[in-house]
Amino acid sequence: MKIAYRNIERKFEKITSTGIAVLGNSITFSVAICLVIFWLSNKRFYTQNIHTSIGDVILGITFLSLFIIQKSFNRFSASLYLKVNELVSSHEAASNAVINLEEKTELEITELSKEYTELVEEVKEEKEAIQSLRE
């Protein structure tokens, strides 16, 4: 059962990555603009009452905003990943397991998160032991 879940999860992550790449692409945005212009230039648009026409314009703007937001998020996250990777790789004592973390599966990220949670607990215990020795 776990193997089937992992396979489904990996396929879903690939589909999600592809969707993110497509939605953040400038060509997709250009196609979306053409689609909205075609939709708003339809004769039916001019025969509707003003409230429906305003709703259609707002819907078109919202639709285009999706692509703009996705593009800016892709750019921001890529630059953030590069910065974090640079910081991790430049520090000798740092674990290189977190480099290119964005390319790992959700399961691998969860496992790394558990390891770091355990590490935090160990550090807390060490600090408490040192504090108790000082008293």
Sequence and secondary structure as in RCSB ss.txt:
>XXXX:A:sequence
MKIAYRNIERKFEKITSTGIAVLGNSITFSVAICLVIFWLSNKRFYTQNIHTSIGDVILGITFLSLFIIQKSFNR
FSASLYLKVNELVSSHEAASNAVINLEEKTELEITELSKEYTELVEEVKEEKEAIQSLRE
>XXXX:A:secstr
 HHHHHHHHHHHHHHHHHHHHHHT HHHHHHHHHHHHHHHTSHHHHHS HHHHHHHHHHHHHHHHHHHHHHHHHH
HHHHHHHHHHHHHHH TTS GGGTTGGGS HHHHHHHHHHHHHHHHHHHHHHHHHHHHH 
